Amino acid sequence: MIENIDPGLVDWSRAQFALTAIYHWLFVPLTLGLSFIIAFMETIYVKTGKDEWRRLTRFWMTLFGINFAIGVATGIILEFEFGTNWSNYSWFVGDIFGAPLAIEGILAFFLESTFVAVMFFGWNKVNKKFHLLSTWLVAIGANLSALWILVANSWMQNPVGMTFNPETARNEMLNFWEVLFNPVAVDKFLHTISSGFVFASMFVMGISCWFLIKKREEIFAGRSILIAGIFGLASSLFLAFTGDSSARTISKVQPVKFAAFEALSEGKENAPLVAFGVLKESGKKIGSRDLPEFLFKIEIPDLLSVMTEGNKDAYVPGIIDRINGNPGKGIISVAEKTEKGKIAMNYLSDYKKARENKDNEQITNLLNKFKDKDFRDNYFRYFGYAYISSPEDVIPDIYGSFYSFHMMVMLGFLFILIFSLALIFLFNGTIIKQKWFLRIVLYSIPLPLIAGELGWILTEMGRQPWIIQDLMPVSVGVSNIGKASVQTTFWLFTFLFTALLITEISIMIKQIKTGPTH
Amino acid sequence: MVPMITHIFYQDYWWFIISLLGSLLVFLMFVQGGQTFIFSLGKENLQRTMIVNALGRKWEFTFTTLVTFGGAFFASFPLFYSTSFGGAYWVWIAILFSFILQAVSYEFRSKPSNIYGSETFDFFLILNGYMAPFLIGVAVATFFTGSQFSLSTLNHVKWETPWHGLEAVLNIKNLALGFAVLFLVRLNGLLYIINTVDDDSIFLHAHKKVIFNTIPFLVFFLCFVISILISKGFAADDTSGTVSLEKFKYLNNFLEMPLVSIVFLTGVVSILYGILLAVIRKSRKGIWFTGSGTVLTVLSLLLIAGYNGTAFYPSTFDLQNSLTIRNASSSYFTLKAMTIVSFIIPFVLAYICYAWRSINRKKITEEEMNSGEHVY
């Protein structure tokens, strides 16, 4: 039922989407977090009436503005790339995926865009309280927009609240609340926005530390570190908590991804958690794929069993269990899933033929089949496996998943340490003397951004080969356009985004060096 | 007893919302229209800055409306989203490309160390000002003239020309609407600048340009409207779903939906009145009449493209693959859920109006540009 798709087209379409998403995520975290930091500062200004807080607010607001526009620009491309580059996917999921995007526009984007104009241009045009309200609404609007797109993304990781309609050949929404409160969505939203808060806090702290190193604007810098330090510490602790919850959810809904980022080839009871490790080729294969082993590792006994099942004796399935199946543990093999997926696919073909032949009895029978709970739970849920030619194709890149996950986690703990030290040094009044620490914070500015990008690489590469978990592989979701077209736009966007990024950094550095002027 | 709301009702309701968003987008493209005058109206640097700041405080509205228009189309008529965006690839990419340039240009143009110089960013604004309205006009014209695509049994689109949408600019009717939209948004841009900027020289120059943009707008607009009214249209049978060519389809739609005709005529008269107000009385308030006229005119055109058994995205390759608001829509449940969300739209419009007024209460002046406040 599917035309032959050029694998090169799939790779270039993925590359283009990845490029846009990675660039978008360079700018969005700062918007998410800095909007709140500005709102905190302006609240203090309105409460105390002290001009120094207004000065602080306006300085960080200028940097916010430089970053904001480019985040918006890369965001619009992302939204429309679902259609331009993934049109088959857009139809298959549009009934569910489109709604959060529309709500995002109506509820969040307008809130953000309306009040951002008041925030920038309203200082001498509206009263203080209305201006403060506008600043808070920008922060709320920015974070609300993250909610809806993450709800949509989470549905791709864990499709819930829908049913398949053979007539239209697509998934249709049955329960909006199930889509909104998808456990993956809840974890992802909280984890993602808190990662943005951490980056913005590190950004504000790092730049403030630069002012202290240069012995400029010491009061300004101290106050900025106070706000960013408290916000950053709270956010980084919350980030660790939501990260843990997120990993537990993934172990249930995307078990192969989970086994891949833990590099757990074979399942085991009392499974240890690898805190740090280096992988190497083991020579063991599953199908044509290598299964790595550890060259070196530091592990915490039983912790993986405890974290996933709440019991140290629990069995944590590995990649081999997930591919070959493990009947003793109630895990079915990929081959079996493929058979079930093919049965579901054949029913769909039969339905289309019955439609063509106007065979009403067959149409009714098949429609009932697709509504049958047993069929949905045991056959249609593996629909996407019908496209899988070798069982090992469902294993994502183990090396990429493992390293991106572990580096992200390690960086997360480093952020807790940095924010804690900053507050300790600030409260005991020695921060100006700690030159080594000021430099560390300055050079740490990009680290939360790197951690965030690693998180997205893990999320999206770990989802492979699926564009919608178990229902549609990426190769089926792609638009039927020429590879050359996508290659052209890929390089066009690469050139454009890079040029804009360089400009933003250049403007940002100049503004920082100029310092607060108002 | 309250009658149950049907799927057909929701489909019609969402076509109305999409049409309304589309018409608001065309009005808000006065920002793009205004951008095309940055150099011709702004003879000096300061004047150019005043024009850019007048428009720049509204660019986000246009941008957000475009994003919401896309999101709402995806949600309510996903088959259009997958067919048009996945098929007419190059047209949409070109439109989006110009919007990326616009988004950064306002913020970057006057900032020190912006590497490429403010002229480059002004050039980007002008490029967006011409490209976006023209191409959006061409893309919307294909609602009336059709495109060459086919759909598989799984509703996967195949574009049947290698040009992936660029071929639309070879159709004279599409070109007519593209230019009509371009000159309309330029008119609105001029009238918005007249309304917002407090500078005598800009005021005089802008007034002169109003008439020179009115003539081509009227010529292209009338060419497009007359050509679609007298030509065959794409009729869809609501019961069987069969699509066929019907003589005077769009004229019949106007005649069979008198309310839509009234909206259309009111819109056109309002645009003309706004122009006359500006040209004859030298009024600053023309934008409110041309703006509301733009919304009403575009709204009515989009309504006749989809209502009354009409295929709104016709396939000239295979008529039976054409999209209608019946076969391209989301499910009953999704449209119902989104309808509930849409009740918030009046509240959104209310706070937009309030914030808009707060910022526009004072006109843009030279003093403000030199005050050291946030200036683009």
Chai-1 contact restraints between the chains, C-beta under 6 A:
chainA,res_idxA,chainB,res_idxB,connection_type,confidence,min_distance_angstrom,max_distance_angstrom,comment,restraint_id
A,M1,B,L154,contact,1.0,0.0,6.0,A-B,restraint_1
A,G65,B,E107,contact,1.0,0.0,6.0,A-B,restraint_2
A,A69,B,A103,contact,1.0,0.0,6.0,A-B,restraint_3
A,A69,B,V104,contact,1.0,0.0,6.0,A-B,restraint_4
A,A69,B,E107,contact,1.0,0.0,6.0,A-B,restraint_5
A,I70,B,V104,contact,1.0,0.0,6.0,A-B,restraint_6
A,V72,B,A103,contact,1.0,0.0,6.0,A-B,restraint_7
A,A73,B,I100,contact,1.0,0.0,6.0,A-B,restraint_8
A,A73,B,A103,contact,1.0,0.0,6.0,A-B,restraint_9
A,A73,B,V104,contact,1.0,0.0,6.0,A-B,restraint_10
A,I76,B,V67,contact,1.0,0.0,6.0,A-B,restraint_11
A,I76,B,F99,contact,1.0,0.0,6.0,A-B,restraint_12
A,I77,B,L96,contact,1.0,0.0,6.0,A-B,restraint_13
A,E79,B,G70,contact,1.0,0.0,6.0,A-B,restraint_14
A,F80,B,G70,contact,1.0,0.0,6.0,A-B,restraint_15
A,F80,B,L96,contact,1.0,0.0,6.0,A-B,restraint_16
A,G83,B,Y81,contact,1.0,0.0,6.0,A-B,restraint_17
A,G83,B,F85,contact,1.0,0.0,6.0,A-B,restraint_18
A,G83,B,G86,contact,1.0,0.0,6.0,A-B,restraint_19
A,T84,B,F85,contact,1.0,0.0,6.0,A-B,restraint_20
A,T84,B,Y89,contact,1.0,0.0,6.0,A-B,restraint_21
A,T84,B,W92,contact,1.0,0.0,6.0,A-B,restraint_22
A,S87,B,S82,contact,1.0,0.0,6.0,A-B,restraint_23
A,S87,B,G86,contact,1.0,0.0,6.0,A-B,restraint_24
A,S87,B,V157,contact,1.0,0.0,6.0,A-B,restraint_25
A,N88,B,H156,contact,1.0,0.0,6.0,A-B,restraint_26
A,S90,B,Y81,contact,1.0,0.0,6.0,A-B,restraint_27
A,S90,B,S82,contact,1.0,0.0,6.0,A-B,restraint_28
A,W91,B,P78,contact,1.0,0.0,6.0,A-B,restraint_29
A,W91,B,S82,contact,1.0,0.0,6.0,A-B,restraint_30
A,W91,B,N155,contact,1.0,0.0,6.0,A-B,restraint_31
A,G94,B,F74,contact,1.0,0.0,6.0,A-B,restraint_32
A,G94,B,P78,contact,1.0,0.0,6.0,A-B,restraint_33
A,D95,B,S330,contact,1.0,0.0,6.0,A-B,restraint_34
A,D95,B,S331,contact,1.0,0.0,6.0,A-B,restraint_35
A,D95,B,T334,contact,1.0,0.0,6.0,A-B,restraint_36
A,G98,B,F74,contact,1.0,0.0,6.0,A-B,restraint_37
A,G98,B,A75,contact,1.0,0.0,6.0,A-B,restraint_38
A,G98,B,P78,contact,1.0,0.0,6.0,A-B,restraint_39
A,A99,B,A75,contact,1.0,0.0,6.0,A-B,restraint_40
A,A99,B,T334,contact,1.0,0.0,6.0,A-B,restraint_41
A,A99,B,M338,contact,1.0,0.0,6.0,A-B,restraint_42
A,L101,B,G71,contact,1.0,0.0,6.0,A-B,restraint_43
A,L101,B,F74,contact,1.0,0.0,6.0,A-B,restraint_44
A,A102,B,G71,contact,1.0,0.0,6.0,A-B,restraint_45
A,A102,B,A72,contact,1.0,0.0,6.0,A-B,restraint_46
A,A102,B,A75,contact,1.0,0.0,6.0,A-B,restraint_47
A,I103,B,V341,contact,1.0,0.0,6.0,A-B,restraint_48
A,G105,B,V67,contact,1.0,0.0,6.0,A-B,restraint_49
A,G105,B,T68,contact,1.0,0.0,6.0,A-B,restraint_50
A,G105,B,G71,contact,1.0,0.0,6.0,A-B,restraint_51
A,F109,B,T64,contact,1.0,0.0,6.0,A-B,restraint_52
A,F109,B,V67,contact,1.0,0.0,6.0,A-B,restraint_53
A,F110,B,T64,contact,1.0,0.0,6.0,A-B,restraint_54
A,F110,B,V348,contact,1.0,0.0,6.0,A-B,restraint_55
A,S113,B,E60,contact,1.0,0.0,6.0,A-B,restraint_56
A,S113,B,T64,contact,1.0,0.0,6.0,A-B,restraint_57
A,T114,B,I352,contact,1.0,0.0,6.0,A-B,restraint_58
A,T114,B,A355,contact,1.0,0.0,6.0,A-B,restraint_59
A,A117,B,R57,contact,1.0,0.0,6.0,A-B,restraint_60
A,A117,B,I359,contact,1.0,0.0,6.0,A-B,restraint_61
A,V118,B,A355,contact,1.0,0.0,6.0,A-B,restraint_62
A,F120,B,H374,contact,1.0,0.0,6.0,A-B,restraint_63
A,F121,B,R57,contact,1.0,0.0,6.0,A-B,restraint_64
A,F121,B,I359,contact,1.0,0.0,6.0,A-B,restraint_65
A,V126,B,S358,contact,1.0,0.0,6.0,A-B,restraint_66
A,A169,B,L154,contact,1.0,0.0,6.0,A-B,restraint_67
A,A169,B,N155,contact,1.0,0.0,6.0,A-B,restraint_68
A,E172,B,S331,contact,1.0,0.0,6.0,A-B,restraint_69
A,M173,B,F333,contact,1.0,0.0,6.0,A-B,restraint_70
A,M173,B,T334,contact,1.0,0.0,6.0,A-B,restraint_71
A,F176,B,A337,contact,1.0,0.0,6.0,A-B,restraint_72
A,K352,B,T153,contact,1.0,0.0,6.0,A-B,restraint_73
A,S479,B,G86,contact,1.0,0.0,6.0,A-B,restraint_74
A,N480,B,K158,contact,1.0,0.0,6.0,A-B,restraint_75
A,I481,B,Y89,contact,1.0,0.0,6.0,A-B,restraint_76
A,S485,B,Y89,contact,1.0,0.0,6.0,A-B,restraint_77
A,T489,B,I93,contact,1.0,0.0,6.0,A-B,restraint_78
A,L500,B,V104,contact,1.0,0.0,6.0,A-B,restraint_79
A,T503,B,F108,contact,1.0,0.0,6.0,A-B,restraint_80
A,T503,B,N114,contact,1.0,0.0,6.0,A-B,restraint_81
A,T503,B,I115,contact,1.0,0.0,6.0,A-B,restraint_82
A,S506,B,S113,contact,1.0,0.0,6.0,A-B,restraint_83
A,S506,B,I115,contact,1.0,0.0,6.0,A-B,restraint_84
A,I507,B,K111,contact,1.0,0.0,6.0,A-B,restraint_85
A,I507,B,S113,contact,1.0,0.0,6.0,A-B,restraint_86
A,I507,B,N114,contact,1.0,0.0,6.0,A-B,restraint_87
A,K510,B,P112,contact,1.0,0.0,6.0,A-B,restraint_88
A,K510,B,S113,contact,1.0,0.0,6.0,A-B,restraint_89
